[in-house]
Amino acid sequence: MDLVTRERPAIDRWLPWVAVALALAVRLLSLTRYPLWFDELFAVELALRSPIDLLRGAIADHTNPPLFYLLLAAWSRTAGASDAALRLLPALLGAAAAFPLVRLGRRCSMDGAGLALLTAVSATAPALVALSLEVRAYALALLLSACFVELALRGDRERLTLAVGIALVHTHYFGWFVVLGAALASRDAWPRTARIGLAFLPWALAVAWSITQSAAPGATTAWLPAPTVDAVLQLPLFLIAGSGWRPLDLAIAGIVITLTTIAARRADQPSARPLVLTALLPIGALLIASLFRPSFAERYLIVGAPAACVLLALGLQQLLPRAHRARAVATVALVTLIALNNARVRRTTVEKFDWRDFTAQLRPDVAPTIYAFEGFTALPLAWYAAPHRVASVHTLGEIRSRPAWLVVRDGYAPPLDAFGDALHLIAVDSAPGQRIRAYRLDAR
C-alpha cells in the first residue's frame, strides 16, 4: 500500500474532526467523576509555584520532564484551579489526539471502515479515556506521540517533526521510544534524532546531577511493581476493554494480538515498521527494566497507544466482508460493540479514591486537625478537607493536639493500639490498591 494519501471522499476529510468531537464528548461526560488524587495534586502543586521553583521541583522529582507542568501552570492561571478546570486541560489534549490518529490511519491507506473502527477505539478505549482525564502528562504525551508518528511517516515537514519530537521527550521520558522507533525504521531519521538528543541534553544533565545529590536516589519510583504474568496478558486489553471473565479476556487478548500481527504483516513495510516499533519498544523497555528493578506501570505505555490503535484498526479492517453493503453493516455493528463495551467498563469500574465524600465525614466542629502519616494521604486531605488543619507526621509522638482525626492508609501507618479506647473508627473506604480509614481520637 502506498503511504501517499489518495484522493478521498468528503467524509474522510471531515472524519478527523468528528473523531475529535466524539472523543471530547466521551471525556467531558466523566470530567469530574473522580476527585484529584496524589499524583495529580503533585502536578498542580508544582504548577502553582513560580517558574524557577517549578523547574527545580520537576528536576528533584526525577519522574517527568517539565513541559506538561509548564503548560498546566499557564492553564491554571487562566482557567482557574477547580477540579473541572484542571481536568479540562488533559481532556482537550486527549481528545485532540484523535485528529492526528485518524490522519495517521489515512496515511496508512486505511479505508472508511477502518477509519471508523480507529475512531471508535481511540475515542472510547477505557485506558485512553482514563489517562486523558488525569492532570498528568499522559494526554499531552498521547497527542504529541500521534503527531510525531504521523509527521514522521509523512516525511515532508522536517522542522515541525523536529519540534514535536523535542516537545514529546520533554513531556514524558518514554517519548524517547517513539523517537527511537522512527529512527530504527528509517536511517534518514537519525540526524533528527541526534538533534532531539542535543535539545534534551540540558534537562538530562540537570536531572543526572540531581540524582547524584539525592540522599535516596530512585525513591520517587520505588512504588513501581514488578510485572506479573496476568498484567502482561492484560496488556492487549489496554485498547479494547475486557469482559471481567478471565477465560474470555484471554481470548480477546489473543484476538487483539493476532489482529495487530496480521496488520503488521499485510501493511506496507515502510509504514508498518515504525508502527510496530513504536508500539512494542515501550513494552519491551518496561519488561527488560523490570528484570533488574520493578518498573512496570501500564500507564507509561500511553506513548505507544497511537501506533497500537492504528495496527488494531488495520487488523479489524481485515475481518470485514468485501461486499459494500455487508461491509457497512459489519462496520456499524463492530463500532457499536466496541463503544458499548468500553462504555460499560468505564461506568462500572472504580478507578480512583473519592476524597470528596471521604473528607465530608470528618467534621471540623468535632476535631479541627487531621493527622496523616504520608504524603499520599496528606496532599489530598490538604486540598479537600478545608477548613481543617492538615498535619503530616511520621510517629504517634508527633500528634500534639486532641481531639483530632487520624487518616491512615493500610500498611503505611504505625500501630495505633497505644490510643486504646480513645480511638474510634469513623470511616473506611477503598479503591483499587488502597484502603483508607479515618479515626476520631478523643481528648485525653
N, C-alpha and C positions, 0 to 999 in steps of 0.2 A: 504494500500500500504506500502511496505517495504521501510524504509529510506535508506537501504544499496543499493548503485547503482549497478544495474545488469550489466552484460556484454552488451556493446553497440557496434553497428557498427562503422566503422572508421569515418563516417560523424559526429557522435555525439562527438567523441574525438577532432576533429578539429573545431567543431562549435563555441566553446568559442573564438577562435582566429578570426574566421570570424565575430563574433559579435563585437569584439574589432575594427577590421578593418572598418566595416561599421559605427560604432559609431564615430570613429575618422574622417572618410571621411565627415560625416554629419557636424561635428563640425568645421572642417577646412574650409568648404565652407562658414561659417559665422564668421570666426575668427576675422576679422576687420570690420564687418558690422557696428558696432557702436563704437564710441569712449568711453573711460573710463568715468564713472560718479563718483559722490562724494564718495560713499561707497568704490568703487574700488580704487580711488585715496587715500583715507584714509589708506587703507591697504598697498598701495605702499609707501606712506609717512612713515608709521611705519617700513616697511621692509628696507627702505634705512637708518634707524637710526643704531646706534651701538646696539649690542645685549642687553645691560643693559637698554638703553633708549627704545628699542622696548618693552621689558617686562614691563617697567614702564608705557608706553603708553597703552599697552593692559590691564593692571590692572586698570588703571584710566578710561578706556572706558567702562568697565563692560559688554560689549555685547558679546565678543567672547574670548575663551581661545587662547593661543598663538601659537599652533602648526602650523597652516597654515601660520601665519606671519613669523615664523622662516624658514619654507620651502621656502616661497616666497623670503625672504632675501637671502638665499643661491642661489636660482634660478636666481634672478636678477643680482647677482654678476657674474654669469657665462654666462647667455644668453643675458643680457642687459635689458634695461628698456624701449624699444619701446613698443607701444601698442600691436603689433603682438607677440613679445617675451613674454610679460607679460600674454597675453591671452592664449598662447600656454600651459602654465603650467596647468591651470584648464581644458583645452581641453583634454590634455593627461590623467589627473586623471579621468575625467568624462567618457572618452572612456574606460579606463582600468576597470571601474566598471562593464562593460558588461561581463568580464571574470568570476568573482565570481557570477554574476547574473545567467548566464547560468549554471554554476556548481550547484547553488542553485536549479534551476529548475530540473536538473537531479537528485539531491538528493531527491527531492520530487516526484520522479518516473514519471516525465513529459516525454511524448513520443516525437518523432521527430517533429510532427506537433506543439505540444505545445511549444517546444524549438524555432521553427521558429517564432511563434507568440510572444514569450517572447523577442526574438532578435529584432523584428520589433518595439515593444513597447518601449523597453529600449533604442534603438538606435535613434529613431526619435521623441519621445514624446516632444512636444514644450517646456514644462516646464523644462524637464531634460536637453534638449539641451541649453536652455537659461541660466540656472543656472550653467551648465558646461562651459559656456563662460564668467562667471563673475570672476573677480580677487578677489574672496572672498573664504570663507571656504566651500562653498556648494559642490563643486565637490569632494573635499577630504572627506567630511562627507559622501557623497554618496558611494564612494569607500570603505571606512572603514566600513560603515554600512552593505554593501553587504558581505564583507569579514567576519565580525563578525557573522552575522546570519548563513552564510554557515558553518563556523567553529564550531559554537555552535551546529548546527544540526549534524555535522559530529561527534563531541564528542571525537576524539582521538588525538587532538593537543592542549592540555590544555594550555601549555606555550605560544604558538602562539596566541591562542584565548585571553588569558590574555593581551598580548602585544597589540593586535589590539584593545581590549576594552579600554585600557588605552589611546592609541592614539586617539580613537574616542571621548572620553569625554574631551580630551584636544584640540579637533578640534572644536566642537560645543556643547553647553550645552544641546541641545536636543538629543545628542548622549546618554544621560542617559536613555532615554525612550527605546532605543534599548537594552541597557544592562539590564534594569529592565524587559523588555518584555521577554528576555531569562530566567531571574531569576524566574519570575512568572510562566513560562511554565514548569520549572523543579526545584525541590528542590536542585538537585545536583549543580546547578549553583550559589547558594547563597554564598558559600565560595569564588568563583571567583569574584562575585560582591563586596564582602567586601574588597578584595584585590585591586580592581579597585578604590573603595572609599578611601582607605588608600593612594594610589598613587596620588589621586586627591586632598587630604586634604590640602597640602601646597598651591596650587593655590586657593582653595576655601577660605582659611583663609586670603590670601593676598587680594583677591577681597572684602571680607567682611570688612576687615579693611579699605580699600579704600572707600567703600561706607559710612562707619561711619564718615570718614573725609571729605566727599564731601559736598560742600555748597548746591548742588541741587541734592540729590540722585534721581536716576530714570530719570534724564534729557535726558540721551542718548537713552532711549526707549520711550520718551514721544510722539514720532511721530506715534507709533503703533495705528492702528484704532481699533474700535470695530467691531466684526463680524456682517455682515448683513445677512439676510435670503438668498439673492441672492448669496453672497460669499460662504455660506455653501453649497448651492445647486450646486455650480460650482466645489466643491472640487473633485467629481469623474472625472471631465474633466482635472485633473492635469496630467493624463497619456494619455488620448485619446482626441485629440482636438475636440472642438465643431464645429458647423456649422455657428455660428453667429446669428442663428434664435432661439429665446428663447424657443418656444414650442418643437422644435426638440432637442435642447440641454438638456432640462429637460428629454426628453425621453431617450436620450443617457445616461444621468447621472443615470436614473433609471435602464437601462440595465446593466451599469457597476456595480452598487450596487448589482443587482440580480446575476450577474455572479460571483462576488467575494464571495457572500454569499453561492452560490451553491458550489464553490470551497472549501470554508472553511468547509462545511457540509460533502462533499464527500471525502475530503482528509483524510489521516491517521491522527488520533488525535495527536500523538507526533509531527508531522511536521506542522500541521495546527495551533496549539495553539501559538507557537512563532511568526508565520507569522501574524496571526490576531492581537495579542497583539502589535507587533512592528508597524503595520500599523495604529492601532486605538489609541494607547496611545498618540502620539503627537497631534492628532486632539482633543482628549478629554482634554488634558492639555491646549491647546490654548483656547478652549471654556470655560472651567471652570475658567481659569485665567481671561478671559475677563468679567466674572461676577463681578469681583472686580476692574479691571482696564483694559482699552482697550489694548489687547495684541495679536491681530490677524494678523499674517504675513504668508501667504501661503508658502513662500519660506522655512520656518523653517520645513515644512513637508518633506523636502528632505530626512531626515533620515529614514522615513518610506516608502520611494518610492521603495526600493528593494523588501520588503515583499509585497507591494501593486502590483507591477509589476508581481510577481510570482502568486499571487492569481488571478489577472485579466487574465493572460495567461492560468491558470488552468481552469478558468471559460469558456474562449473562446474555449478551447480544448473540453469541454463538448458539444459544439454546432456542432462540426464537424461530418459528417456522418462516419459510421464504415467501410463501404466498402473501400478497399485500394485506388482504383483509384479515386473514388468520394472524399475521404478524402484529397488526394493530390491536386486535383483541387480546392477544397474549401479552403485549407490552402493557396495556392498561391494567390487565389482571395482575401482572407481576409488580408493577409500580404500586398498585393499591395494596397488595400483600405486604410489600416491604414497608410502606408508610404506616399501615395499620399496626403491624407487629412492632415496629420501632416505637410508635406512639404508646402501645400497650406497656412496653418495658419502661418507658420514661414515666408513665403515670403510676406504675406500681412499685417502682424501685425507690427505696430511701437512700439518698446519696450523701446527705450532709446532716450534721447535728443541728437541731433547731435551738439556737441560743436565745432567740427572742422569747419563745414560750418558756424555756427553762428559767431565764433570769426573771421573768414576770412572777415567778413563785417566791422569789427572795425579796420579801417586803422590807423596805428601808426603815419603816417605823418599828419593826421588830428588832433589827440589828443594822446599824449603818455601815458596817465594814464587812467586806468579803475578803477572805484569805484564800489564795490559790498557791499551789506548790510547784508550778511550772508555767513557762510562758505560753504553752499550748492552750491552757485554760485562762490564764491571766489576761491575755490580749483580747479575746472575745468578750470577756467579762467587763473589761475597762470600756469597750465600745458599746455594749448593750445594757449594762447594768446601772447606768446613771439613774439617780444621784448617789449611788453607793460610792464609798471609797474602796478601791481595789488594791490590795497589797499582795505582792508576790514574796513568799517565804520558802525556806528550804527545810526548816526544822520546827517542831512544835514550840520550842522555846522562844521563837521569834514572834509568836502570837501575843500581842501586848494588850489588846482590848477585848472585853467581853461585856455583853453578848456580841456574837459575831456569826457570820456564815462561813462555813468551810466548804469549798468546792474541790473535789478530788476526782481524778481520772484513775480508774482501776490500774494498779501496777505502777503508778507514778506519784505516790504519796507515802509518807511514813505511817506506821500503825497508829491508829487513833484511840487505842484502848485506854490510854492514860487518862482520858477525859471522863471515863465511866458514865454515870447516869446523866451527866451534864450535856451529853451529845445525843442529838435526835435526828434521825434520817427524815428529811422533809421531801426530797425529790430525787428521782433517779430516771435517767433516760439514756438511750443508746442509739448509735448509728454504726454503720459498718466499721469494724476495727476499734471501736471505743465504747466505753460505758462510763458515764459521769454521774456522780452523786453529789447532792447538796445536803449538808448537815447544819442544824442550828446548834450553836454552842452557847449554853446558858451562862449567865453570870455566876461567879463563884458563890 
